[in-house]
Amino acid sequence: MTRPTDLETDAARLREAMAKALTADGVLTDPGWRAAVEAVPRHRFVPAFYLPAEERDGQGLTVWEPVTAELDYGRWLGAAYSDTTLITQFDGDEPDWKAPQVRHGGAPTSSSTLPSLVVRMWTDADVQEGHTVLEIGTGTGYSTALACERLGSTDVTSIEVDPHRLEQAASALYGCGYTPTLAVADGLYGYWPEASFDRIVAACSFRAVPPALLAQARPGGKILLTLSGWLYGYARVLLTVNGDSTAEGQLLGGTVSFMSARTHAAPAFGNPAHWAARLPTGREARHSPQRITAGTEEAFHLRFLAQCAVPDTQMTTVGDVVHLVDVTTGSAATLTPHEGRWEVREGGPMRLWERIERVLSAYDEAGRPGPETFTLHVYDGEQHLRHPQMPGLPLPTL
């Protein structure tokens, strides 16, 4: 399909509509960020991406359909200005956009985050004019462009671990007149050449707060990042840095998840049946695994709390059986439904489900507190999640 000559007119109209919708939804409460959303042409940063089909394939895998202006102009431009995350890469492999193919399954490794979340990240970090900012995870460059539009390019540094991704983002940014400092770098180590920063905002998730980020934030500066782990429990935290390698802050609400920093990806754990074969006779579980797997905000929060108790554990479901595996200690557990209850079998140095049950019970006894009532304290190379009505919940350290 031939691209229409009035692309920029169409884009401006859709961009204005998106800004109005985000304002109506309470996302764009700051006039400065609204002006940035109205000004930055998102379509320049997403010339090609994947969207999920309405139905899965015969094996239950998500069917990902390529979307470009050449394939379907209306769908491409409409999606570019919708509040949707657009997947641009799977499994670390760059797609062949000259001859894009439908994909079945795969793990997304790069994307253009939905605009409402991009704005929410900048506003939650309390980014203001005059602040110097480090963004971890340039991605397509759209979020970087918003920061440049609001703050000016001189005060923005953005790093990306994938060289090809950064090259494409740089081309789009420079083409739109934005000239931030860009570098291929691992977000785990921040970016010392441009430190110190007033704000550090990460568009990927970490298993623990990287010490380098504490060192690169000015005293009183703030770090906004997402903590995650091998259970795929997520929590966003806004930390205030004290200047002595310590920081503290509150968890933020909402079901927000980001792709893990590539160096923090979960290891392969083998065949779940092999782990289950050596487990002893079980007992009745005190809590159902559905408490951390259900599609609810509480379950989203509880999965993160469970992950704090067993930070090196992974979970998978085969048939009706839930498997927990810890490759670092050799511990494992299974939960099997039986006549309206769950039977748990555990083995190895750690009783994985028992540890999770303790957290779930403590959570219930504390009155089921929300994420915003928890605080994270980082000090002496360690970090602890605390709540006044719950015991300490240690998180993994790097």
C-alpha positions as CSV (number, residue, x, y, z in Angstrom):
1,M,0.0,0.0,0.0
2,T,1.4,3.4,-0.9
3,R,1.9,5.7,2.0
4,P,-0.4,8.8,1.9
5,T,1.1,12.2,1.3
6,D,-0.6,13.6,4.4
7,L,1.0,11.3,6.9
8,E,2.1,14.2,9.2
9,T,-1.4,15.7,9.2
10,D,-2.9,12.3,10.1
11,A,-0.3,11.8,12.8
12,A,-0.8,15.2,14.3
13,R,-4.6,14.6,14.5
14,L,-4.1,11.2,16.2
15,R,-1.5,12.6,18.5
16,E,-3.8,15.3,19.7
17,A,-6.6,12.7,20.2
18,M,-4.2,10.5,22.3
19,A,-3.2,13.5,24.4
20,K,-6.8,14.3,25.1
21,A,-7.6,10.7,26.0
22,L,-4.6,10.5,28.4
23,T,-5.7,13.8,30.0
24,A,-9.3,12.5,30.4
25,D,-7.9,9.4,32.0
26,G,-5.9,11.4,34.6
27,V,-2.5,10.5,33.1
28,L,-1.5,13.9,31.7
29,T,-2.1,16.2,34.7
30,D,1.0,18.2,34.1
31,P,0.8,20.8,31.2
32,G,4.5,20.3,30.4
33,W,4.2,16.6,29.8
34,R,1.0,17.1,27.8
35,A,2.8,19.5,25.6
36,A,5.5,16.9,25.1
37,V,3.1,14.2,24.1
38,E,1.4,16.6,21.7
39,A,4.8,17.4,20.1
40,V,6.7,14.1,19.9
41,P,5.8,12.1,16.7
42,R,5.7,8.6,18.1
43,H,5.2,7.1,14.6
44,R,8.8,8.1,13.8
45,F,10.1,5.8,16.5
46,V,8.0,2.8,15.6
47,P,8.2,2.2,11.8
48,A,7.6,-1.5,12.4
49,F,6.3,-3.6,15.3
50,Y,4.3,-6.6,16.2
51,L,0.7,-6.8,17.6
52,P,-0.9,-9.9,19.0
53,A,-3.7,-11.6,17.0
54,E,-7.1,-12.0,18.6
55,E,-6.7,-15.8,19.0
56,R,-3.8,-18.1,19.9
57,D,-2.5,-20.8,17.6
58,G,-3.3,-24.6,18.0
59,Q,-0.5,-25.0,20.6
60,G,-1.8,-22.1,22.7
61,L,1.0,-19.7,21.6
62,T,0.4,-16.1,21.0
63,V,0.3,-15.2,17.3
64,W,2.3,-12.0,16.6
65,E,1.4,-10.1,13.5
66,P,3.9,-7.7,11.8
67,V,2.6,-4.2,11.4
68,T,4.1,-1.6,9.1
69,A,2.8,1.3,7.0
70,E,3.4,-0.7,3.8
71,L,1.4,-3.7,5.1
72,D,-1.5,-1.7,6.6
73,Y,-1.2,2.1,6.9
74,G,-4.3,2.6,9.0
75,R,-3.5,-0.1,11.5
76,W,0.1,1.0,11.8
77,L,-0.6,4.7,12.4
78,G,-3.6,4.0,14.6
79,A,-1.5,1.6,16.8
80,A,1.3,4.1,17.0
81,Y,-1.0,6.6,18.6
82,S,-2.9,4.2,20.8
83,D,-2.1,3.6,24.5
84,T,-0.5,0.3,23.6
85,T,2.9,-1.4,24.1
86,L,4.3,-2.2,20.6
87,I,6.7,-5.1,20.5
88,T,9.8,-4.5,18.3
89,Q,12.0,-7.5,19.0
90,F,11.8,-11.1,20.2
91,D,14.5,-13.3,21.9
92,G,17.2,-10.7,21.3
93,D,17.0,-11.2,17.5
94,E,16.2,-8.3,15.2
95,P,13.3,-9.1,12.8
96,D,13.8,-8.9,9.1
97,W,11.5,-5.9,8.4
98,K,12.1,-6.1,4.7
99,A,10.1,-9.4,4.7
100,P,8.4,-9.6,8.1
101,Q,6.8,-12.9,9.1
102,V,4.1,-13.9,11.5
103,R,5.6,-15.2,14.7
104,H,4.2,-17.9,17.0
105,G,5.3,-17.4,20.6
106,G,8.7,-16.0,21.6
107,A,9.8,-13.7,24.5
108,P,9.7,-10.0,23.7
109,T,13.0,-8.3,24.4
110,S,12.4,-4.8,23.2
111,S,9.3,-2.6,22.8
112,S,7.8,0.8,22.8
113,T,6.1,1.1,26.1
114,L,2.5,2.3,26.2
115,P,2.5,6.1,26.3
116,S,0.5,6.3,29.6
117,L,3.2,4.3,31.4
118,V,6.0,6.3,29.9
119,V,4.5,9.6,31.1
120,R,3.6,7.9,34.5
121,M,7.3,6.9,34.9
122,W,8.5,10.5,34.3
123,T,5.9,12.0,36.6
124,D,6.3,9.4,39.4
125,A,10.0,10.2,39.4
126,D,9.1,13.9,39.9
127,V,11.2,15.0,36.9
128,Q,11.2,18.7,36.7
129,E,12.9,21.4,34.5
130,G,16.6,21.8,35.4
131,H,17.0,18.1,36.4
132,T,19.7,16.0,34.9
133,V,18.3,12.6,34.0
134,L,19.6,9.1,33.3
135,E,17.2,6.9,31.4
136,I,18.1,3.2,31.5
137,G,16.6,1.4,28.4
138,T,16.4,3.7,25.4
139,G,14.3,1.2,23.4
140,T,12.8,2.9,20.4
141,G,13.7,6.3,21.8
142,Y,10.1,7.6,22.2
143,S,10.4,8.0,26.0
144,T,13.8,9.7,25.5
145,A,12.2,12.1,23.1
146,L,9.5,13.1,25.6
147,A,12.2,13.8,28.2
148,C,14.2,15.9,25.7
149,E,11.0,17.8,24.7
150,R,10.3,18.6,28.3
151,L,13.8,19.2,29.7
152,G,16.0,19.9,26.7
153,S,18.4,17.4,25.2
154,T,21.4,18.7,27.2
155,D,20.1,17.3,30.5
156,V,19.1,13.9,29.2
157,T,21.3,10.8,29.0
158,S,19.9,7.5,27.8
159,I,21.7,4.1,27.7
160,E,20.7,0.9,25.9
161,V,22.4,-2.5,26.1
162,D,21.5,-3.5,22.5
163,P,23.7,-1.7,19.9
164,H,21.2,-2.2,17.0
165,R,18.3,-0.9,19.1
166,L,20.3,2.2,20.1
167,E,21.4,2.9,16.5
168,Q,17.7,2.9,15.4
169,A,16.7,5.1,18.3
170,A,19.5,7.5,17.7
171,S,18.5,7.9,14.0
172,A,14.9,8.6,15.0
173,L,15.9,11.0,17.8
174,Y,18.3,13.0,15.7
175,G,15.9,13.0,12.8
176,C,13.4,14.7,15.1
177,G,15.9,17.3,16.3
178,Y,16.7,15.7,19.7
179,T,20.3,15.3,20.7
180,P,20.6,13.6,24.1
181,T,23.7,11.8,25.2
182,L,23.4,8.2,24.1
183,A,25.5,5.2,24.8
184,V,25.6,1.4,24.6
185,A,25.9,0.4,28.2
186,D,24.5,-2.1,30.7
187,G,22.0,-0.4,33.0
188,L,23.3,-2.4,35.9
189,Y,26.3,-0.1,36.0
190,G,24.6,3.2,35.1
191,Y,26.7,5.6,33.1
192,W,29.6,7.1,35.1
193,P,30.8,9.6,32.4
194,E,27.7,11.7,32.8
195,A,27.1,11.3,36.5
196,S,25.9,12.7,38.8
197,F,22.1,12.7,38.1
198,D,19.1,14.3,39.8
199,R,16.9,11.5,38.5
200,I,17.5,8.0,37.3
201,V,14.6,6.2,35.7
202,A,14.8,2.6,34.5
203,A,12.6,1.1,31.8
204,C,13.7,-2.4,32.6
205,S,13.5,-4.4,35.8
206,F,16.3,-5.5,38.2
207,R,16.5,-8.3,40.8
208,A,17.9,-5.8,43.3
209,V,18.9,-2.1,43.3
210,P,22.2,-1.8,41.5
211,P,24.8,-0.1,43.8
212,A,26.2,1.9,40.9
213,L,22.9,3.8,40.6
214,L,23.1,4.8,44.2
215,A,26.6,6.2,43.7
216,Q,25.6,8.1,40.5
217,A,22.6,9.9,42.0
218,R,23.1,13.2,43.7
219,P,22.3,13.3,47.5
220,G,18.6,13.9,47.6
221,G,18.2,12.6,44.1
222,K,15.6,10.0,43.2
223,I,15.7,6.6,41.5
224,L,12.6,5.0,40.0
225,L,13.0,1.4,39.0
226,T,11.1,-1.9,38.9
227,L,12.2,-4.8,41.0
228,S,11.4,-8.2,39.7
229,G,12.8,-11.8,39.8
230,W,12.6,-15.3,38.6
231,L,9.0,-15.7,39.9
232,Y,8.1,-12.7,37.7
233,G,6.8,-10.8,40.7
234,Y,7.1,-7.0,40.1
235,A,7.1,-3.9,42.2
236,R,8.0,-0.3,41.4
237,V,9.9,1.6,44.0
238,L,10.8,5.3,44.2
239,L,14.0,5.7,46.2
240,T,15.5,8.9,47.7
241,V,19.3,8.7,47.8
242,N,21.1,9.8,51.0
243,G,24.6,10.2,49.6
244,D,26.2,7.6,51.8
245,S,25.3,4.5,49.7
246,T,22.0,4.3,51.4
247,A,18.5,5.0,50.2
248,E,14.9,4.4,51.1
249,G,11.5,4.7,49.5
250,Q,8.0,3.4,49.1
251,L,6.6,0.8,46.7
252,L,4.2,2.3,44.2
253,G,0.9,0.7,43.4
254,G,-0.4,-0.6,40.1
255,T,0.3,-3.7,38.0
256,V,3.3,-2.5,36.1
257,S,5.9,-4.9,34.7
258,F,9.1,-4.4,32.6
259,M,11.4,-6.7,30.8
260,S,14.3,-7.9,33.0
261,A,17.7,-6.5,32.5
262,R,19.4,-9.1,30.3
263,T,22.1,-9.9,32.8
264,H,19.3,-10.7,35.4
265,A,17.5,-13.2,33.2
266,A,16.4,-16.4,34.8
267,P,18.6,-19.5,34.1
268,A,17.3,-22.6,32.5
269,F,16.2,-25.2,35.1
270,G,15.7,-28.3,33.0
271,N,12.8,-30.8,33.1
272,P,10.3,-30.2,35.9
273,A,9.5,-33.9,36.0
274,H,13.1,-34.6,37.0
275,W,12.9,-32.2,39.9
276,A,9.5,-33.6,41.0
277,A,10.6,-37.3,40.8
278,R,12.8,-37.0,44.0
279,L,10.3,-35.2,46.2
280,P,9.0,-36.9,49.3
281,T,5.3,-37.6,50.3
282,G,3.4,-34.4,50.6
283,R,1.0,-32.5,53.0
284,E,-2.0,-30.3,52.5
285,A,-1.1,-26.8,51.5
286,R,-2.2,-24.0,53.8
287,H,-2.5,-21.6,50.8
288,S,-3.5,-22.2,47.2
289,P,-0.9,-21.2,44.5
290,Q,-3.8,-19.3,42.9
291,R,-3.2,-16.6,45.5
292,I,-0.1,-15.6,43.6
293,T,-1.1,-16.6,40.0
294,A,-4.6,-15.2,39.7
295,G,-5.1,-12.2,37.4
296,T,-5.8,-9.7,40.1
297,E,-4.0,-6.7,41.6
298,E,-3.7,-8.5,44.9
299,A,-2.2,-11.6,43.4
300,F,0.3,-9.4,41.4
301,H,1.4,-7.8,44.7
302,L,1.5,-11.2,46.5
303,R,3.7,-12.7,43.9
304,F,6.3,-10.0,44.5
305,L,6.1,-10.7,48.3
306,A,6.4,-14.4,47.7
307,Q,9.5,-13.7,45.5
308,C,11.1,-11.8,48.4
309,A,10.9,-15.0,50.5
310,V,12.3,-17.3,47.7
311,P,14.3,-14.9,45.4
312,D,16.1,-17.7,43.4
313,T,12.9,-19.7,42.7
314,Q,11.2,-20.2,39.4
315,M,7.7,-21.4,38.8
316,T,6.0,-23.3,35.9
317,T,2.8,-25.2,35.5
318,V,2.6,-28.5,33.7
319,G,-1.0,-29.7,33.3
320,D,-2.6,-29.0,36.7
321,V,0.7,-29.3,38.6
322,V,2.6,-26.2,39.8
323,H,6.3,-26.7,40.0
324,L,8.7,-24.5,42.0
325,V,12.5,-24.9,41.3
326,D,15.5,-23.2,42.9
327,V,18.6,-24.0,40.8
328,T,20.9,-22.3,43.3
329,T,20.2,-24.6,46.2
330,G,18.6,-27.6,44.5
331,S,15.3,-27.1,46.3
332,A,12.0,-27.9,44.6
333,A,8.3,-28.2,45.4
334,T,5.1,-29.2,43.6
335,L,1.5,-28.3,44.2
336,T,-1.1,-30.7,42.9
337,P,-4.9,-30.1,43.1
338,H,-6.8,-32.9,44.8
339,E,-10.5,-32.9,45.7
340,G,-10.8,-29.2,46.3
341,R,-7.5,-28.8,48.0
342,W,-3.8,-28.6,47.1
343,E,-1.1,-31.1,48.0
344,V,2.4,-29.8,48.4
345,R,5.6,-31.9,48.2
346,E,8.9,-30.3,49.0
347,G,12.5,-31.3,49.0
348,G,16.0,-29.8,49.2
349,P,17.7,-27.5,51.7
350,M,14.8,-25.0,51.5
351,R,11.1,-25.7,51.9
352,L,10.0,-23.3,49.1
353,W,6.3,-23.3,49.5
354,E,6.5,-23.3,53.3
355,R,8.5,-20.1,53.0
356,I,5.9,-18.6,50.7
357,E,3.1,-19.7,53.0
358,R,4.7,-17.8,55.9
359,V,4.6,-14.6,53.9
360,L,1.0,-15.1,52.8
361,S,-0.1,-15.9,56.4
362,A,1.8,-12.8,57.7
363,Y,0.1,-10.7,55.0
364,D,-3.3,-11.9,56.0
365,E,-2.6,-11.3,59.7
366,A,-1.5,-7.7,58.9
367,G,-4.8,-7.0,57.2
368,R,-3.7,-7.5,53.6
369,P,-1.8,-4.2,53.2
370,G,-1.3,-2.6,49.8
371,P,2.0,-2.0,48.1
372,E,2.1,1.7,49.1
373,T,2.4,0.6,52.8
374,F,5.7,-1.1,52.3
375,T,9.1,0.6,52.3
376,L,12.4,-0.5,50.8
377,H,15.7,0.2,52.7
378,V,19.0,-0.1,50.9
379,Y,22.2,-0.1,52.9
380,D,25.6,-1.8,53.3
381,G,25.1,-3.6,50.0
382,E,21.8,-5.2,51.2
383,Q,18.2,-4.2,50.8
384,H,15.1,-5.1,52.9
385,L,11.4,-4.7,52.4
386,R,9.7,-3.6,55.6
387,H,6.2,-3.2,56.9
388,P,5.2,-2.3,60.4
389,Q,2.8,-5.3,60.8
390,M,5.0,-7.9,59.0
391,P,8.4,-9.4,59.6
392,G,11.4,-8.3,57.5
393,L,11.4,-9.6,53.9
394,P,15.0,-9.8,52.6
395,L,15.5,-9.2,48.9
396,P,18.5,-10.6,47.0
397,T,21.7,-8.6,46.8
398,L,24.0,-8.3,43.8
